[in-house]
Amino acid sequence: MSKEVEELIKEIAVKHGIAVGRDDPIMILQTINARLMQDSQKAQQEMLDTFKSELEEMSHRWGIDAKGKAERILNASLAASKDAMGQVILEEVKAMATSVRGEIDAALSHVSAPIRDARRISILNVIASCITLLAAAVVLWVMLH
């Protein structure tokens, strides 16, 4: 502090042409002013540190809020796309089932006519076999009598 006081005394003498001693009342004002400046600087530094802390806390809180909102948006988007994919898949499965049913019906219609013809032929064969059996029975009866 004494070096600063000496420099101040020299500066006053050079600028104003007045010789000031260490015990001059103006030096008391300089000491008070320096002390007030120090106290003010400490108070401002404390306020800056508090403000910085509050800003960091708000920034952290905003980050957490933003992360939460982003997760909710992402989850909603995933759910919506999952529902949309499910709907598309369901529609495609229905269309495929309809197509397969049409193919099966077409194949069955091609097979059903020959099956009906085979059934008719089978019935006629049974009738012919019955007539033949009856004729054989008649021939056997005639031969035995």
C-alpha positions as CSV (number, residue, x, y, z in Angstrom):
1,M,0.0,0.0,0.0
2,S,2.9,2.4,0.7
3,K,4.2,2.1,-2.8
4,E,0.8,3.1,-4.1
5,V,0.6,6.0,-1.7
6,E,4.1,7.2,-2.8
7,E,3.0,7.0,-6.5
8,L,-0.2,8.9,-5.7
9,I,1.7,11.7,-4.0
10,K,4.1,12.0,-7.0
11,E,1.2,12.0,-9.4
12,I,-0.6,14.8,-7.5
13,A,2.6,16.8,-7.4
14,V,3.2,16.4,-11.1
15,K,-0.3,17.1,-12.3
16,H,-1.4,19.7,-9.9
17,G,1.9,21.2,-8.6
18,I,0.8,20.6,-5.0
19,A,3.0,18.9,-2.4
20,V,0.9,16.4,-0.3
21,G,2.2,14.6,2.7
22,R,1.4,11.1,4.0
23,D,-0.6,12.6,6.8
24,D,-2.6,15.0,4.6
25,P,-6.5,14.6,4.9
26,I,-6.6,14.0,1.1
27,M,-4.7,10.8,1.7
28,I,-7.4,9.6,4.1
29,L,-10.0,10.1,1.3
30,Q,-7.7,8.1,-1.0
31,T,-7.5,5.2,1.6
32,I,-11.3,5.3,2.1
33,N,-11.8,5.4,-1.7
34,A,-9.4,2.4,-2.2
35,R,-11.2,0.5,0.6
36,L,-14.6,1.2,-0.9
37,M,-13.3,0.1,-4.3
38,Q,-12.0,-3.2,-2.8
39,D,-15.3,-3.8,-1.0
40,S,-17.2,-3.0,-4.1
41,Q,-15.1,-5.3,-6.2
42,K,-15.6,-8.2,-3.7
43,A,-19.4,-7.5,-3.7
44,Q,-19.5,-7.5,-7.4
45,Q,-17.5,-10.7,-7.7
46,E,-19.8,-12.4,-5.2
47,M,-22.8,-11.1,-7.2
48,L,-21.2,-12.4,-10.5
49,D,-20.5,-15.8,-8.9
50,T,-24.1,-16.0,-7.7
51,F,-25.4,-15.0,-11.1
52,K,-23.1,-17.5,-12.8
53,S,-24.3,-20.2,-10.4
54,E,-27.9,-19.3,-11.1
55,L,-27.3,-19.3,-14.9
56,E,-25.6,-22.7,-14.7
57,E,-28.5,-24.1,-12.6
58,M,-31.1,-22.7,-15.1
59,S,-29.1,-24.0,-18.0
60,H,-28.9,-27.5,-16.4
61,R,-32.7,-27.4,-15.7
62,W,-33.4,-26.3,-19.3
63,G,-31.2,-29.1,-20.5
64,I,-33.1,-31.7,-18.5
65,D,-36.5,-30.2,-19.6
66,A,-35.4,-30.2,-23.2
67,K,-34.2,-33.8,-22.9
68,G,-37.5,-34.8,-21.3
69,K,-39.5,-33.1,-24.1
70,A,-37.3,-34.6,-26.8
71,E,-37.8,-38.1,-25.3
72,R,-41.6,-37.6,-25.1
73,I,-41.7,-36.4,-28.7
74,L,-39.5,-39.3,-29.8
75,N,-41.7,-41.8,-28.0
76,A,-44.8,-40.3,-29.5
77,S,-43.3,-40.5,-32.9
78,L,-42.2,-44.1,-32.4
79,A,-45.7,-45.0,-31.2
80,A,-47.3,-43.3,-34.1
81,S,-45.0,-44.9,-36.7
82,K,-45.6,-48.3,-35.0
83,D,-49.3,-47.8,-35.2
84,A,-49.1,-46.7,-38.9
85,M,-46.9,-49.7,-39.7
86,G,-49.3,-52.1,-38.0
87,Q,-52.2,-50.6,-40.0
88,V,-50.3,-51.0,-43.3
89,I,-49.3,-54.5,-42.4
90,L,-52.9,-55.4,-41.5
91,E,-54.2,-54.0,-44.8
92,E,-51.5,-55.9,-46.7
93,V,-52.4,-59.1,-44.9
94,K,-56.1,-58.7,-45.7
95,A,-55.3,-58.0,-49.4
96,M,-53.0,-61.0,-49.5
97,A,-55.7,-63.2,-47.9
98,T,-58.2,-62.0,-50.4
99,S,-55.8,-62.8,-53.2
100,V,-55.0,-66.3,-51.9
101,R,-58.7,-67.0,-51.4
102,G,-59.4,-66.0,-55.0
103,E,-56.6,-68.2,-56.3
104,I,-57.9,-71.2,-54.2
105,D,-61.5,-70.6,-55.4
106,A,-60.2,-70.5,-59.0
107,A,-58.2,-73.7,-58.5
108,L,-61.2,-75.5,-56.9
109,S,-63.5,-74.4,-59.7
110,H,-61.1,-76.1,-62.2
111,V,-61.0,-79.3,-60.1
112,S,-64.7,-79.5,-59.1
113,A,-66.0,-80.3,-62.7
114,P,-63.7,-83.3,-63.1
115,I,-64.7,-84.5,-59.6
116,R,-68.4,-84.3,-60.5
117,D,-67.7,-86.2,-63.7
118,A,-65.8,-88.9,-61.7
119,R,-68.7,-89.2,-59.3
120,R,-71.2,-89.7,-62.1
121,I,-69.0,-92.3,-63.6
122,S,-68.6,-94.1,-60.3
123,I,-72.4,-94.1,-59.8
124,L,-72.9,-95.5,-63.3
125,N,-70.2,-98.2,-62.6
126,V,-72.0,-99.2,-59.5
127,I,-75.3,-99.3,-61.3
128,A,-73.7,-101.4,-64.1
129,S,-72.2,-103.7,-61.5
130,C,-75.5,-104.2,-59.9
131,I,-77.1,-105.0,-63.3
132,T,-74.3,-107.4,-64.1
133,L,-74.7,-109.0,-60.7
134,L,-78.5,-109.3,-61.2
135,A,-78.0,-110.8,-64.7
136,A,-75.5,-113.3,-63.2
137,A,-78.0,-114.2,-60.5
138,V,-80.7,-114.6,-63.1
139,V,-78.5,-116.8,-65.2
140,L,-77.5,-118.9,-62.2
141,W,-81.2,-119.2,-61.2
142,V,-82.2,-120.3,-64.7
143,M,-79.4,-122.9,-64.8
144,L,-80.3,-124.3,-61.5
145,H,-84.0,-124.6,-62.3
